[in-house]
Amino acid sequence: MACVLALVTATVMITGMTTYLPLQMSEQILLPILLFPIIWVGLFIYAYISEKAWQPFLLMITLCLVHGILSYFALMQGQG
């Protein structure tokens, strides 16, 4: 379960970072792609060594929600 949730969270974070990071287009795509393995491994290791199972679950759900909200605001900023 931890591996799957870490993968989902890292994927949401990477796709979110491409929408709201204020970088040039080449860096906006390159940076999240390079950070993906680091984020995934970091989340997986945290989930593995955590003493309580609810802590990494809560962290990863919160990260998914925050990045989803930031992506939504970044995409809606151009409309209006």
PANU-521319 format. One record per atom (N, C-alpha, C): residue number from 1; atom name; x, y, z. Coordinates in steps of 0.05 Angstrom, whole numbers. Example, Ala and Ser with C-alpha at 12.3 -4.5 7.8 and 13.67 -1.06 7.14 Angstrom:
<pt><num>1</num><atomo>N</atomo><c1>264</c1><c2>-114</c2><c3>156</c3></pt>
<pt><num>1</num><atomo>CA</atomo><c1>246</c1><c2>-90</c2><c3>156</c3></pt>
<pt><num>1</num><atomo>C</atomo><c1>264</c1><c2>-66</c2><c3>156</c3></pt>
<pt><num>2</num><atomo>N</atomo><c1>257</c1><c2>-45</c2><c3>142</c3></pt>
<pt><num>2</num><atomo>CA</atomo><c1>273</c1><c2>-21</c2><c3>143</c3></pt>
<pt><num>2</num><atomo>C</atomo><c1>258</c1><c2>1</c2><c3>157</c3></pt>
//
This chain:
<pt><num>1</num><atomo>N</atomo><c1>16</c1><c2>-24</c2><c3>0</c3></pt>
<pt><num>1</num><atomo>CA</atomo><c1>0</c1><c2>0</c2><c3>0</c3></pt>
<pt><num>1</num><atomo>C</atomo><c1>17</c1><c2>25</c2><c3>0</c3></pt>
<pt><num>2</num><atomo>N</atomo><c1>39</c1><c2>25</c2><c3>15</c3></pt>
<pt><num>2</num><atomo>CA</atomo><c1>56</c1><c2>48</c2><c3>17</c3></pt>
<pt><num>2</num><atomo>C</atomo><c1>69</c1><c2>55</c2><c3>-10</c3></pt>
<pt><num>3</num><atomo>N</atomo><c1>78</c1><c2>34</c2><c3>-24</c3></pt>
<pt><num>3</num><atomo>CA</atomo><c1>90</c1><c2>38</c2><c3>-50</c3></pt>
<pt><num>3</num><atomo>C</atomo><c1>71</c1><c2>51</c2><c3>-70</c3></pt>
<pt><num>4</num><atomo>N</atomo><c1>47</c1><c2>41</c2><c3>-70</c3></pt>
<pt><num>4</num><atomo>CA</atomo><c1>27</c1><c2>51</c2><c3>-89</c3></pt>
<pt><num>4</num><atomo>C</atomo><c1>19</c1><c2>80</c2><c3>-82</c3></pt>
<pt><num>5</num><atomo>N</atomo><c1>15</c1><c2>86</c2><c3>-56</c3></pt>
<pt><num>5</num><atomo>CA</atomo><c1>8</c1><c2>113</c2><c3>-48</c3></pt>
<pt><num>5</num><atomo>C</atomo><c1>31</c1><c2>132</c2><c3>-52</c3></pt>
<pt><num>6</num><atomo>N</atomo><c1>56</c1><c2>123</c2><c3>-48</c3></pt>
<pt><num>6</num><atomo>CA</atomo><c1>79</c1><c2>140</c2><c3>-54</c3></pt>
<pt><num>6</num><atomo>C</atomo><c1>81</c1><c2>145</c2><c3>-84</c3></pt>
<pt><num>7</num><atomo>N</atomo><c1>75</c1><c2>126</c2><c3>-101</c3></pt>
<pt><num>7</num><atomo>CA</atomo><c1>75</c1><c2>130</c2><c3>-130</c3></pt>
<pt><num>7</num><atomo>C</atomo><c1>54</c1><c2>150</c2><c3>-138</c3></pt>
<pt><num>8</num><atomo>N</atomo><c1>30</c1><c2>147</c2><c3>-128</c3></pt>
<pt><num>8</num><atomo>CA</atomo><c1>8</c1><c2>165</c2><c3>-134</c3></pt>
<pt><num>8</num><atomo>C</atomo><c1>14</c1><c2>193</c2><c3>-125</c3></pt>
<pt><num>9</num><atomo>N</atomo><c1>25</c1><c2>196</c2><c3>-101</c3></pt>
<pt><num>9</num><atomo>CA</atomo><c1>31</c1><c2>222</c2><c3>-91</c3></pt>
<pt><num>9</num><atomo>C</atomo><c1>53</c1><c2>235</c2><c3>-107</c3></pt>
<pt><num>10</num><atomo>N</atomo><c1>74</c1><c2>220</c2><c3>-114</c3></pt>
<pt><num>10</num><atomo>CA</atomo><c1>96</c1><c2>231</c2><c3>-130</c3></pt>
<pt><num>10</num><atomo>C</atomo><c1>86</c1><c2>240</c2><c3>-158</c3></pt>
<pt><num>11</num><atomo>N</atomo><c1>68</c1><c2>224</c2><c3>-169</c3></pt>
<pt><num>11</num><atomo>CA</atomo><c1>57</c1><c2>230</c2><c3>-196</c3></pt>
<pt><num>11</num><atomo>C</atomo><c1>40</c1><c2>256</c2><c3>-194</c3></pt>
<pt><num>12</num><atomo>N</atomo><c1>24</c1><c2>258</c2><c3>-174</c3></pt>
<pt><num>12</num><atomo>CA</atomo><c1>8</c1><c2>283</c2><c3>-171</c3></pt>
<pt><num>12</num><atomo>C</atomo><c1>26</c1><c2>307</c2><c3>-166</c3></pt>
<pt><num>13</num><atomo>N</atomo><c1>47</c1><c2>304</c2><c3>-151</c3></pt>
<pt><num>13</num><atomo>CA</atomo><c1>65</c1><c2>326</c2><c3>-145</c3></pt>
<pt><num>13</num><atomo>C</atomo><c1>79</c1><c2>334</c2><c3>-171</c3></pt>
<pt><num>14</num><atomo>N</atomo><c1>88</c1><c2>316</c2><c3>-187</c3></pt>
<pt><num>14</num><atomo>CA</atomo><c1>103</c1><c2>322</c2><c3>-211</c3></pt>
<pt><num>14</num><atomo>C</atomo><c1>85</c1><c2>336</c2><c3>-232</c3></pt>
<pt><num>15</num><atomo>N</atomo><c1>61</c1><c2>326</c2><c3>-236</c3></pt>
<pt><num>15</num><atomo>CA</atomo><c1>43</c1><c2>339</c2><c3>-255</c3></pt>
<pt><num>15</num><atomo>C</atomo><c1>34</c1><c2>366</c2><c3>-244</c3></pt>
<pt><num>16</num><atomo>N</atomo><c1>31</c1><c2>369</c2><c3>-218</c3></pt>
<pt><num>16</num><atomo>CA</atomo><c1>24</c1><c2>395</c2><c3>-207</c3></pt>
<pt><num>16</num><atomo>C</atomo><c1>47</c1><c2>415</c2><c3>-210</c3></pt>
<pt><num>17</num><atomo>N</atomo><c1>71</c1><c2>406</c2><c3>-206</c3></pt>
<pt><num>17</num><atomo>CA</atomo><c1>94</c1><c2>424</c2><c3>-208</c3></pt>
<pt><num>17</num><atomo>C</atomo><c1>97</c1><c2>435</c2><c3>-236</c3></pt>
<pt><num>18</num><atomo>N</atomo><c1>90</c1><c2>421</c2><c3>-256</c3></pt>
<pt><num>18</num><atomo>CA</atomo><c1>92</c1><c2>431</c2><c3>-284</c3></pt>
<pt><num>18</num><atomo>C</atomo><c1>72</c1><c2>453</c2><c3>-289</c3></pt>
<pt><num>19</num><atomo>N</atomo><c1>51</c1><c2>455</c2><c3>-273</c3></pt>
<pt><num>19</num><atomo>CA</atomo><c1>30</c1><c2>476</c2><c3>-278</c3></pt>
<pt><num>19</num><atomo>C</atomo><c1>35</c1><c2>501</c2><c3>-262</c3></pt>
<pt><num>20</num><atomo>N</atomo><c1>46</c1><c2>500</c2><c3>-238</c3></pt>
<pt><num>20</num><atomo>CA</atomo><c1>48</c1><c2>524</c2><c3>-222</c3></pt>
<pt><num>20</num><atomo>C</atomo><c1>76</c1><c2>534</c2><c3>-216</c3></pt>
<pt><num>21</num><atomo>N</atomo><c1>97</c1><c2>521</c2><c3>-225</c3></pt>
<pt><num>21</num><atomo>CA</atomo><c1>124</c1><c2>531</c2><c3>-220</c3></pt>
<pt><num>21</num><atomo>C</atomo><c1>129</c1><c2>554</c2><c3>-240</c3></pt>
<pt><num>22</num><atomo>N</atomo><c1>139</c1><c2>577</c2><c3>-230</c3></pt>
<pt><num>22</num><atomo>CA</atomo><c1>144</c1><c2>599</c2><c3>-248</c3></pt>
<pt><num>22</num><atomo>C</atomo><c1>172</c1><c2>598</c2><c3>-261</c3></pt>
<pt><num>23</num><atomo>N</atomo><c1>175</c1><c2>578</c2><c3>-278</c3></pt>
<pt><num>23</num><atomo>CA</atomo><c1>201</c1><c2>574</c2><c3>-292</c3></pt>
<pt><num>23</num><atomo>C</atomo><c1>197</c1><c2>576</c2><c3>-322</c3></pt>
<pt><num>24</num><atomo>N</atomo><c1>219</c1><c2>576</c2><c3>-337</c3></pt>
<pt><num>24</num><atomo>CA</atomo><c1>217</c1><c2>574</c2><c3>-366</c3></pt>
<pt><num>24</num><atomo>C</atomo><c1>206</c1><c2>547</c2><c3>-373</c3></pt>
<pt><num>25</num><atomo>N</atomo><c1>196</c1><c2>545</c2><c3>-398</c3></pt>
<pt><num>25</num><atomo>CA</atomo><c1>183</c1><c2>520</c2><c3>-406</c3></pt>
<pt><num>25</num><atomo>C</atomo><c1>201</c1><c2>496</c2><c3>-404</c3></pt>
<pt><num>26</num><atomo>N</atomo><c1>226</c1><c2>499</c2><c3>-413</c3></pt>
<pt><num>26</num><atomo>CA</atomo><c1>244</c1><c2>475</c2><c3>-412</c3></pt>
<pt><num>26</num><atomo>C</atomo><c1>250</c1><c2>467</c2><c3>-384</c3></pt>
<pt><num>27</num><atomo>N</atomo><c1>254</c1><c2>486</c2><c3>-366</c3></pt>
<pt><num>27</num><atomo>CA</atomo><c1>259</c1><c2>480</c2><c3>-337</c3></pt>
<pt><num>27</num><atomo>C</atomo><c1>234</c1><c2>470</c2><c3>-324</c3></pt>
<pt><num>28</num><atomo>N</atomo><c1>211</c1><c2>480</c2><c3>-332</c3></pt>
<pt><num>28</num><atomo>CA</atomo><c1>185</c1><c2>473</c2><c3>-320</c3></pt>
<pt><num>28</num><atomo>C</atomo><c1>179</c1><c2>444</c2><c3>-325</c3></pt>
<pt><num>29</num><atomo>N</atomo><c1>189</c1><c2>432</c2><c3>-346</c3></pt>
<pt><num>29</num><atomo>CA</atomo><c1>185</c1><c2>404</c2><c3>-352</c3></pt>
<pt><num>29</num><atomo>C</atomo><c1>208</c1><c2>387</c2><c3>-341</c3></pt>
<pt><num>30</num><atomo>N</atomo><c1>232</c1><c2>397</c2><c3>-344</c3></pt>
<pt><num>30</num><atomo>CA</atomo><c1>256</c1><c2>382</c2><c3>-336</c3></pt>
<pt><num>30</num><atomo>C</atomo><c1>258</c1><c2>378</c2><c3>-306</c3></pt>
<pt><num>31</num><atomo>N</atomo><c1>254</c1><c2>398</c2><c3>-291</c3></pt>
<pt><num>31</num><atomo>CA</atomo><c1>258</c1><c2>397</c2><c3>-262</c3></pt>
<pt><num>31</num><atomo>C</atomo><c1>240</c1><c2>376</c2><c3>-249</c3></pt>
<pt><num>32</num><atomo>N</atomo><c1>213</c1><c2>376</c2><c3>-254</c3></pt>
<pt><num>32</num><atomo>CA</atomo><c1>197</c1><c2>355</c2><c3>-242</c3></pt>
<pt><num>32</num><atomo>C</atomo><c1>204</c1><c2>327</c2><c3>-250</c3></pt>
<pt><num>33</num><atomo>N</atomo><c1>212</c1><c2>323</c2><c3>-275</c3></pt>
<pt><num>33</num><atomo>CA</atomo><c1>220</c1><c2>297</c2><c3>-285</c3></pt>
<pt><num>33</num><atomo>C</atomo><c1>245</c1><c2>287</c2><c3>-270</c3></pt>
<pt><num>34</num><atomo>N</atomo><c1>264</c1><c2>305</c2><c3>-266</c3></pt>
<pt><num>34</num><atomo>CA</atomo><c1>288</c1><c2>297</c2><c3>-251</c3></pt>
<pt><num>34</num><atomo>C</atomo><c1>282</c1><c2>292</c2><c3>-221</c3></pt>
<pt><num>35</num><atomo>N</atomo><c1>263</c1><c2>306</c2><c3>-210</c3></pt>
<pt><num>35</num><atomo>CA</atomo><c1>257</c1><c2>303</c2><c3>-182</c3></pt>
<pt><num>35</num><atomo>C</atomo><c1>239</c1><c2>279</c2><c3>-176</c3></pt>
<pt><num>36</num><atomo>N</atomo><c1>226</c1><c2>268</c2><c3>-196</c3></pt>
<pt><num>36</num><atomo>CA</atomo><c1>207</c1><c2>246</c2><c3>-192</c3></pt>
<pt><num>36</num><atomo>C</atomo><c1>219</c1><c2>222</c2><c3>-176</c3></pt>
<pt><num>37</num><atomo>N</atomo><c1>242</c1><c2>211</c2><c3>-184</c3></pt>
<pt><num>37</num><atomo>CA</atomo><c1>252</c1><c2>188</c2><c3>-169</c3></pt>
<pt><num>37</num><atomo>C</atomo><c1>260</c1><c2>195</c2><c3>-140</c3></pt>
<pt><num>38</num><atomo>N</atomo><c1>269</c1><c2>219</c2><c3>-136</c3></pt>
<pt><num>38</num><atomo>CA</atomo><c1>277</c1><c2>228</c2><c3>-109</c3></pt>
<pt><num>38</num><atomo>C</atomo><c1>252</c1><c2>230</c2><c3>-91</c3></pt>
<pt><num>39</num><atomo>N</atomo><c1>232</c1><c2>242</c2><c3>-102</c3></pt>
<pt><num>39</num><atomo>CA</atomo><c1>207</c1><c2>245</c2><c3>-87</c3></pt>
<pt><num>39</num><atomo>C</atomo><c1>194</c1><c2>218</c2><c3>-81</c3></pt>
<pt><num>40</num><atomo>N</atomo><c1>194</c1><c2>201</c2><c3>-101</c3></pt>
<pt><num>40</num><atomo>CA</atomo><c1>181</c1><c2>174</c2><c3>-97</c3></pt>
<pt><num>40</num><atomo>C</atomo><c1>196</c1><c2>158</c2><c3>-76</c3></pt>
<pt><num>41</num><atomo>N</atomo><c1>223</c1><c2>157</c2><c3>-78</c3></pt>
<pt><num>41</num><atomo>CA</atomo><c1>239</c1><c2>142</c2><c3>-59</c3></pt>
<pt><num>41</num><atomo>C</atomo><c1>236</c1><c2>154</c2><c3>-31</c3></pt>
<pt><num>42</num><atomo>N</atomo><c1>237</c1><c2>181</c2><c3>-29</c3></pt>
<pt><num>42</num><atomo>CA</atomo><c1>234</c1><c2>194</c2><c3>-3</c3></pt>
<pt><num>42</num><atomo>C</atomo><c1>208</c1><c2>187</c2><c3>10</c3></pt>
<pt><num>43</num><atomo>N</atomo><c1>186</c1><c2>188</c2><c3>-5</c3></pt>
<pt><num>43</num><atomo>CA</atomo><c1>160</c1><c2>182</c2><c3>7</c3></pt>
<pt><num>43</num><atomo>C</atomo><c1>158</c1><c2>152</c2><c3>15</c3></pt>
<pt><num>44</num><atomo>N</atomo><c1>170</c1><c2>135</c2><c3>-2</c3></pt>
<pt><num>44</num><atomo>CA</atomo><c1>169</c1><c2>106</c2><c3>4</c3></pt>
<pt><num>44</num><atomo>C</atomo><c1>185</c1><c2>100</c2><c3>29</c3></pt>
<pt><num>45</num><atomo>N</atomo><c1>209</c1><c2>111</c2><c3>31</c3></pt>
<pt><num>45</num><atomo>CA</atomo><c1>225</c1><c2>106</c2><c3>55</c3></pt>
<pt><num>45</num><atomo>C</atomo><c1>212</c1><c2>117</c2><c3>80</c3></pt>
<pt><num>46</num><atomo>N</atomo><c1>200</c1><c2>141</c2><c3>77</c3></pt>
<pt><num>46</num><atomo>CA</atomo><c1>186</c1><c2>152</c2><c3>101</c3></pt>
<pt><num>46</num><atomo>C</atomo><c1>163</c1><c2>134</c2><c3>109</c3></pt>
<pt><num>47</num><atomo>N</atomo><c1>148</c1><c2>123</c2><c3>90</c3></pt>
<pt><num>47</num><atomo>CA</atomo><c1>126</c1><c2>105</c2><c3>96</c3></pt>
<pt><num>47</num><atomo>C</atomo><c1>136</c1><c2>79</c2><c3>108</c3></pt>
<pt><num>48</num><atomo>N</atomo><c1>159</c1><c2>70</c2><c3>99</c3></pt>
<pt><num>48</num><atomo>CA</atomo><c1>171</c1><c2>45</c2><c3>109</c3></pt>
<pt><num>48</num><atomo>C</atomo><c1>181</c1><c2>47</c2><c3>138</c3></pt>
<pt><num>49</num><atomo>N</atomo><c1>194</c1><c2>70</c2><c3>144</c3></pt>
<pt><num>49</num><atomo>CA</atomo><c1>206</c1><c2>72</c2><c3>171</c3></pt>
<pt><num>49</num><atomo>C</atomo><c1>188</c1><c2>85</c2><c3>191</c3></pt>
<pt><num>50</num><atomo>N</atomo><c1>165</c1><c2>94</c2><c3>183</c3></pt>
<pt><num>50</num><atomo>CA</atomo><c1>147</c1><c2>107</c2><c3>202</c3></pt>
<pt><num>50</num><atomo>C</atomo><c1>137</c1><c2>87</c2><c3>222</c3></pt>
<pt><num>51</num><atomo>N</atomo><c1>135</c1><c2>96</c2><c3>247</c3></pt>
<pt><num>51</num><atomo>CA</atomo><c1>126</c1><c2>78</c2><c3>268</c3></pt>
<pt><num>51</num><atomo>C</atomo><c1>95</c1><c2>75</c2><c3>268</c3></pt>
<pt><num>52</num><atomo>N</atomo><c1>81</c1><c2>95</c2><c3>260</c3></pt>
<pt><num>52</num><atomo>CA</atomo><c1>52</c1><c2>94</c2><c3>259</c3></pt>
<pt><num>52</num><atomo>C</atomo><c1>43</c1><c2>96</c2><c3>230</c3></pt>
<pt><num>53</num><atomo>N</atomo><c1>25</c1><c2>78</c2><c3>222</c3></pt>
<pt><num>53</num><atomo>CA</atomo><c1>17</c1><c2>76</c2><c3>194</c3></pt>
<pt><num>53</num><atomo>C</atomo><c1>1</c1><c2>100</c2><c3>185</c3></pt>
<pt><num>54</num><atomo>N</atomo><c1>-13</c1><c2>113</c2><c3>203</c3></pt>
<pt><num>54</num><atomo>CA</atomo><c1>-30</c1><c2>135</c2><c3>194</c3></pt>
<pt><num>54</num><atomo>C</atomo><c1>-14</c1><c2>160</c2><c3>187</c3></pt>
<pt><num>55</num><atomo>N</atomo><c1>10</c1><c2>164</c2><c3>197</c3></pt>
<pt><num>55</num><atomo>CA</atomo><c1>25</c1><c2>188</c2><c3>192</c3></pt>
<pt><num>55</num><atomo>C</atomo><c1>33</c1><c2>191</c2><c3>163</c3></pt>
<pt><num>56</num><atomo>N</atomo><c1>46</c1><c2>171</c2><c3>150</c3></pt>
<pt><num>56</num><atomo>CA</atomo><c1>52</c1><c2>175</c2><c3>122</c3></pt>
<pt><num>56</num><atomo>C</atomo><c1>27</c1><c2>176</c2><c3>104</c3></pt>
<pt><num>57</num><atomo>N</atomo><c1>6</c1><c2>161</c2><c3>112</c3></pt>
<pt><num>57</num><atomo>CA</atomo><c1>-19</c1><c2>163</c2><c3>97</c3></pt>
<pt><num>57</num><atomo>C</atomo><c1>-30</c1><c2>191</c2><c3>97</c3></pt>
<pt><num>58</num><atomo>N</atomo><c1>-31</c1><c2>203</c2><c3>121</c3></pt>
<pt><num>58</num><atomo>CA</atomo><c1>-41</c1><c2>230</c2><c3>124</c3></pt>
<pt><num>58</num><atomo>C</atomo><c1>-23</c1><c2>250</c2><c3>108</c3></pt>
<pt><num>59</num><atomo>N</atomo><c1>3</c1><c2>247</c2><c3>110</c3></pt>
<pt><num>59</num><atomo>CA</atomo><c1>21</c1><c2>265</c2><c3>96</c3></pt>
<pt><num>59</num><atomo>C</atomo><c1>17</c1><c2>263</c2><c3>66</c3></pt>
<pt><num>60</num><atomo>N</atomo><c1>15</c1><c2>239</c2><c3>55</c3></pt>
<pt><num>60</num><atomo>CA</atomo><c1>13</c1><c2>235</c2><c3>26</c3></pt>
<pt><num>60</num><atomo>C</atomo><c1>-14</c1><c2>245</c2><c3>16</c3></pt>
<pt><num>61</num><atomo>N</atomo><c1>-35</c1><c2>241</c2><c3>31</c3></pt>
<pt><num>61</num><atomo>CA</atomo><c1>-62</c1><c2>251</c2><c3>23</c3></pt>
<pt><num>61</num><atomo>C</atomo><c1>-61</c1><c2>282</c2><c3>24</c3></pt>
<pt><num>62</num><atomo>N</atomo><c1>-49</c1><c2>293</c2><c3>44</c3></pt>
<pt><num>62</num><atomo>CA</atomo><c1>-47</c1><c2>322</c2><c3>46</c3></pt>
<pt><num>62</num><atomo>C</atomo><c1>-31</c1><c2>334</c2><c3>23</c3></pt>
<pt><num>63</num><atomo>N</atomo><c1>-8</c1><c2>321</c2><c3>16</c3></pt>
<pt><num>63</num><atomo>CA</atomo><c1>8</c1><c2>330</c2><c3>-7</c3></pt>
<pt><num>63</num><atomo>C</atomo><c1>-8</c1><c2>328</c2><c3>-33</c3></pt>
<pt><num>64</num><atomo>N</atomo><c1>-23</c1><c2>307</c2><c3>-37</c3></pt>
<pt><num>64</num><atomo>CA</atomo><c1>-40</c1><c2>305</c2><c3>-61</c3></pt>
<pt><num>64</num><atomo>C</atomo><c1>-61</c1><c2>327</c2><c3>-62</c3></pt>
<pt><num>65</num><atomo>N</atomo><c1>-74</c1><c2>333</c2><c3>-39</c3></pt>
<pt><num>65</num><atomo>CA</atomo><c1>-94</c1><c2>354</c2><c3>-39</c3></pt>
<pt><num>65</num><atomo>C</atomo><c1>-82</c1><c2>381</c2><c3>-44</c3></pt>
<pt><num>66</num><atomo>N</atomo><c1>-60</c1><c2>387</c2><c3>-31</c3></pt>
<pt><num>66</num><atomo>CA</atomo><c1>-47</c1><c2>413</c2><c3>-34</c3></pt>
<pt><num>66</num><atomo>C</atomo><c1>-38</c1><c2>417</c2><c3>-63</c3></pt>
<pt><num>67</num><atomo>N</atomo><c1>-25</c1><c2>397</c2><c3>-75</c3></pt>
<pt><num>67</num><atomo>CA</atomo><c1>-16</c1><c2>400</c2><c3>-102</c3></pt>
<pt><num>67</num><atomo>C</atomo><c1>-40</c1><c2>401</c2><c3>-122</c3></pt>
<pt><num>68</num><atomo>N</atomo><c1>-61</c1><c2>387</c2><c3>-116</c3></pt>
<pt><num>68</num><atomo>CA</atomo><c1>-85</c1><c2>389</c2><c3>-132</c3></pt>
<pt><num>68</num><atomo>C</atomo><c1>-97</c1><c2>417</c2><c3>-131</c3></pt>
<pt><num>69</num><atomo>N</atomo><c1>-98</c1><c2>429</c2><c3>-108</c3></pt>
<pt><num>69</num><atomo>CA</atomo><c1>-109</c1><c2>456</c2><c3>-104</c3></pt>
<pt><num>69</num><atomo>C</atomo><c1>-92</c1><c2>476</c2><c3>-118</c3></pt>
<pt><num>70</num><atomo>N</atomo><c1>-65</c1><c2>474</c2><c3>-114</c3></pt>
<pt><num>70</num><atomo>CA</atomo><c1>-47</c1><c2>493</c2><c3>-128</c3></pt>
<pt><num>70</num><atomo>C</atomo><c1>-49</c1><c2>490</c2><c3>-158</c3></pt>
<pt><num>71</num><atomo>N</atomo><c1>-52</c1><c2>466</c2><c3>-169</c3></pt>
<pt><num>71</num><atomo>CA</atomo><c1>-55</c1><c2>462</c2><c3>-198</c3></pt>
<pt><num>71</num><atomo>C</atomo><c1>-81</c1><c2>475</c2><c3>-207</c3></pt>
<pt><num>72</num><atomo>N</atomo><c1>-102</c1><c2>471</c2><c3>-192</c3></pt>
<pt><num>72</num><atomo>CA</atomo><c1>-128</c1><c2>482</c2><c3>-200</c3></pt>
<pt><num>72</num><atomo>C</atomo><c1>-126</c1><c2>513</c2><c3>-201</c3></pt>
<pt><num>73</num><atomo>N</atomo><c1>-115</c1><c2>525</c2><c3>-181</c3></pt>
<pt><num>73</num><atomo>CA</atomo><c1>-112</c1><c2>554</c2><c3>-181</c3></pt>
<pt><num>73</num><atomo>C</atomo><c1>-94</c1><c2>564</c2><c3>-204</c3></pt>
<pt><num>74</num><atomo>N</atomo><c1>-73</c1><c2>549</c2><c3>-210</c3></pt>
<pt><num>74</num><atomo>CA</atomo><c1>-55</c1><c2>557</c2><c3>-232</c3></pt>
<pt><num>74</num><atomo>C</atomo><c1>-69</c1><c2>555</c2><c3>-258</c3></pt>
<pt><num>75</num><atomo>N</atomo><c1>-86</c1><c2>535</c2><c3>-262</c3></pt>
<pt><num>75</num><atomo>CA</atomo><c1>-100</c1><c2>532</c2><c3>-287</c3></pt>
<pt><num>75</num><atomo>C</atomo><c1>-123</c1><c2>551</c2><c3>-290</c3></pt>
<pt><num>76</num><atomo>N</atomo><c1>-136</c1><c2>558</c2><c3>-268</c3></pt>
<pt><num>76</num><atomo>CA</atomo><c1>-159</c1><c2>577</c2><c3>-268</c3></pt>
<pt><num>76</num><atomo>C</atomo><c1>-150</c1><c2>606</c2><c3>-269</c3></pt>
<pt><num>77</num><atomo>N</atomo><c1>-125</c1><c2>612</c2><c3>-264</c3></pt>
<pt><num>77</num><atomo>CA</atomo><c1>-115</c1><c2>639</c2><c3>-264</c3></pt>
<pt><num>77</num><atomo>C</atomo><c1>-117</c1><c2>652</c2><c3>-291</c3></pt>
<pt><num>78</num><atomo>N</atomo><c1>-114</c1><c2>637</c2><c3>-312</c3></pt>
<pt><num>78</num><atomo>CA</atomo><c1>-116</c1><c2>648</c2><c3>-339</c3></pt>
<pt><num>78</num><atomo>C</atomo><c1>-144</c1><c2>653</c2><c3>-349</c3></pt>
<pt><num>79</num><atomo>N</atomo><c1>-164</c1><c2>642</c2><c3>-335</c3></pt>
<pt><num>79</num><atomo>CA</atomo><c1>-192</c1><c2>646</c2><c3>-343</c3></pt>
<pt><num>79</num><atomo>C</atomo><c1>-204</c1><c2>668</c2><c3>-326</c3></pt>
<pt><num>80</num><atomo>N</atomo><c1>-225</c1><c2>680</c2><c3>-336</c3></pt>
<pt><num>80</num><atomo>CA</atomo><c1>-239</c1><c2>699</c2><c3>-319</c3></pt>
<pt><num>80</num><atomo>C</atomo><c1>-243</c1><c2>724</c2><c3>-333</c3></pt>
//
